[in-house]
Amino acid sequence: MSTQQKLLIAIIFALLTCVPLGAIALNDLGRVFGAVSPDERTAMEQRALAYQGRAIETGAELYARHCIKCHGARGEGVPQFAPALSRKDLFDGRRAQEVRWNGGVESLLKNAIAAGRPAQSRPDLYSARMPTFSRDYGGALSASQIDALVAFALNWQANATEVNAWSAIPVPTRAPGAVTQPGTPAAGLARICQSLSAPYAGRKSPYKFDDKTILAQGKQIFDDKCAACHGAVGAGNGPAAAALNPKPANLADKNFMQALPVDCHFFVIAEGVRGTAMPPWKALGDDALWKVLIYTRAWTGVP
């Protein structure tokens, strides 16, 4: 066979290959070439929708098997057992901002399903514990199955309602411009303490305030979580305090601590103080909160 014949055959094969590839490109990128109107979906978009539909269908099956008992058939939640999932604050980013999640809603859901919740967010409201579902954490689901569950949950977004899944418990708030005077919590915090409601009102420590083991454990928690702002001995002068406005509370001030009842102190640690850099620490669990509370109150000797 001559060289010219070989070249001719090669050209024919190239053309035969380009025709179907061109057709595929026209289908997938038809809107770019003007072959598909703006109102039509390209073949690529149709395949993406079909894939998403299959993922949602798979997610629905997994949800019915693993999640429906706690979160309800339509994500409405089960009172006193587990919170609603089909709610606006979960999908519009408010919940992610509240828990200081740096990623998007999809990654928040994926992480919660995969890793579960080692410490309950609100044991005072819901008794169920979120288990780990990812095989990486000892669960039963693969990464693709977790993706399918997330796709199914996101499918509720369009019809999600405004639901307060965390009840109407007021969050401690420091009044704008309020300054903490010796012995007096900020104005907003004082009002909260005076009208503290369930499940915090009347809470009492399960430990003795002079238990050396509890004090040592409380110190470890404080040094790890609190000292950066409140200082090594709670004077409000930690290395991060200089950049904060308002400044962290002086926990070593006896007058201040006397004006902060134990149940309100526990409430403040658990829920944080809005308008300040004090975050909610309830995810640590009640046991850790009581230990750090006992340790911080030991500085002033106020039980």
VOLO-912225 format. One record per residue (C-alpha): x, y, z; residue in one letter. Coordinates in steps of 0.05 Angstrom, whole numbers, padded with zeros to 5 digits, always signed. Example, Ala and Ser with C-alpha at 12.3 -4.5 7.8 and 13.67 -1.06 7.14 Angstrom:
! residues 2
+00246-00090+00156A+00273-00021+00143S
END
This chain:
! residues 303
+00000+00000+00000M+00028+00067-00021S+00041+00124+00027T-00015+00165-00007Q-00065+00109+00006Q-00045+00104+00079K-00054+00179+00087L-00122+00175+00054L-00145+00119+00100I-00119+00158+00160A-00158+00220+00139I-00222+00179+00129I-00215+00148+00199F-00202+00217+00229A-00265+00244+00196L-00306+00185+00219L-00281+00197+00290T-00294+00272+00289C-00367+00266+00266V-00393+00231+00329P-00348+00274+00373L-00376+00336+00340G-00446+00311+00352A-00431+00299+00426I-00399+00368+00432A-00460+00400+00398L-00506+00365+00447N-00464+00383+00508D-00445+00453+00487L-00503+00468+00442G-00520+00534+00477R-00449+00559+00464V-00456+00544+00389F-00527+00571+00385G-00555+00502+00369A-00595+00499+00434V-00640+00556+00456S-00629+00588+00525P-00693+00554+00549D-00671+00484+00530E-00624+00439+00569R-00562+00412+00537T-00549+00338+00538A-00496+00350+00591M-00546+00387+00635E-00597+00332+00624Q-00547+00279+00646R-00528+00321+00708A-00602+00326+00727L-00611+00252+00717A-00551+00237+00761Y-00577+00284+00814Q-00645+00251+00811G-00614+00183+00821R-00573+00209+00880A-00636+00239+00912I-00673+00173+00902E-00615+00134+00934T-00612+00186+00990G-00687+00177+01003A-00677+00102+01013E-00619+00113+01060L-00657+00167+01098Y-00716+00119+01108A-00668+00066+01134R-00623+00108+01179H-00654+00176+01195C-00730+00176+01194I-00738+00151+01265K-00703+00213+01294C-00716+00268+01243H-00785+00249+01217G-00811+00228+01149A-00806+00297+01119R-00749+00324+01162G-00798+00357+01210E-00761+00329+01271G-00788+00291+01331V-00804+00334+01392P-00756+00322+01451Q-00718+00270+01409F-00684+00304+01349A-00689+00371+01314P-00721+00387+01247A-00678+00386+01184L-00727+00417+01135S-00720+00488+01160R-00696+00553+01129K-00640+00570+01178D-00605+00505+01160L-00605+00519+01085F-00594+00595+01083D-00530+00591+01123G-00555+00619+01189R-00543+00554+01226R-00473+00547+01197A-00457+00618+01220Q-00486+00604+01289E-00441+00544+01300V-00383+00581+01267R-00377+00533+01209W-00329+00561+01156N-00354+00519+01098G-00420+00518+01060G-00486+00485+01078V-00470+00422+01038E-00404+00411+01074S-00438+00424+01142L-00490+00370+01128L-00437+00322+01101K-00393+00330+01162N-00452+00322+01211A-00474+00258+01177I-00404+00230+01170A-00375+00246+01238A-00438+00251+01279G-00439+00292+01343R-00392+00266+01398P-00425+00316+01446A-00498+00333+01441Q-00512+00405+01420S-00575+00412+01462R-00585+00353+01510P-00635+00398+01547D-00680+00396+01485L-00666+00330+01449Y-00648+00262+01477S-00623+00228+01414A-00548+00226+01399R-00525+00236+01328M-00483+00174+01311P-00425+00171+01262T-00446+00144+01194F-00382+00147+01154S-00340+00084+01149R-00280+00129+01164D-00309+00138+01234Y-00335+00068+01245G-00402+00078+01212G-00438+00038+01158A-00441+00086+01099L-00392+00099+01042S-00374+00169+01019A-00420+00163+00959S-00478+00143+01004Q-00467+00203+01048I-00466+00247+00986D-00533+00217+00967A-00562+00232+01036L-00538+00304+01031V-00570+00310+00962A-00635+00284+00990F-00633+00333+01049A-00617+00392+01003L-00678+00373+00961N-00721+00400+01018W-00691+00469+01010Q-00745+00499+00964A-00802+00483+01012N-00765+00491+01079A-00804+00530+01131T-00781+00578+01186E-00774+00532+01246V-00740+00549+01312N-00708+00481+01326A-00672+00507+01387W-00732+00535+01426S-00741+00605+01451A-00687+00604+01505I-00658+00674+01506P-00584+00680+01492V-00543+00724+01540P-00532+00791+01508T-00486+00847+01529R-00522+00913+01518A-00488+00959+01466P-00439+01004+01501G-00449+00970+01568A-00388+00968+01612V-00378+00916+01666T-00370+00951+01733Q-00339+00914+01792P-00391+00867+01821G-00443+00879+01766T-00450+00838+01703P-00466+00878+01640A-00537+00905+01638A-00564+00854+01589G-00532+00796+01626L-00560+00820+01693A-00630+00819+01664R-00620+00749+01638I-00597+00725+01706C-00657+00755+01741Q-00707+00721+01695S-00671+00657+01678L-00719+00604+01652S-00718+00528+01644A-00677+00487+01630P-00624+00530+01664Y-00660+00562+01723A-00642+00528+01788G-00587+00484+01759R-00540+00459+01813K-00470+00430+01806S-00465+00355+01810P-00396+00363+01841Y-00370+00393+01906K-00336+00460+01896F-00274+00437+01935D-00264+00371+01898D-00190+00373+01879K-00198+00323+01822T-00254+00364+01791I-00214+00428+01801L-00154+00397+01765A-00198+00374+01707Q-00231+00442+01704G-00163+00475+01700K-00145+00432+01640Q-00209+00452+01604I-00199+00526+01622F-00127+00527+01599D-00146+00495+01533D-00210+00533+01517K-00213+00597+01559C-00145+00623+01580A-00130+00656+01513A-00183+00708+01527C-00194+00707+01602H-00121+00699+01622G-00085+00645+01661A-00120+00665+01726V-00184+00692+01697G-00168+00767+01702A-00193+00780+01631G-00122+00795+01606N-00106+00735+01562G-00063+00744+01499P-00125+00751+01455A-00159+00802+01501A-00123+00862+01472A-00159+00854+01405A-00228+00844+01436L-00282+00897+01447N-00315+00890+01496P-00261+00859+01538K-00269+00790+01569P-00299+00788+01639A-00254+00789+01700N-00272+00722+01731L-00224+00734+01789A-00266+00794+01812D-00304+00771+01874K-00357+00825+01867N-00370+00804+01795F-00375+00730+01814M-00422+00744+01872Q-00469+00778+01823A-00467+00717+01777L-00508+00660+01807P-00485+00589+01792V-00544+00572+01747D-00534+00636+01707C-00459+00624+01704H-00472+00555+01674F-00521+00587+01625F-00470+00638+01602V-00416+00586+01590I-00465+00541+01553A-00498+00594+01509E-00444+00646+01502G-00456+00721+01504V-00482+00754+01441R-00448+00819+01425G-00381+00795+01452T-00327+00744+01433A-00355+00694+01484M-00378+00634+01443P-00427+00580+01465P-00391+00520+01495W-00451+00473+01504K-00421+00425+01453A-00369+00406+01505L-00425+00374+01546G-00452+00389+01616D-00397+00351+01652D-00341+00394+01623A-00380+00458+01634L-00391+00443+01708W-00317+00428+01717K-00293+00492+01686V-00347+00531+01724L-00323+00503+01790I-00251+00518+01773Y-00265+00591+01754T-00307+00604+01816R-00251+00576+01860A-00209+00639+01847W-00257+00681+01887T-00282+00628+01935G-00354+00643+01914V-00392+00576+01909P
END
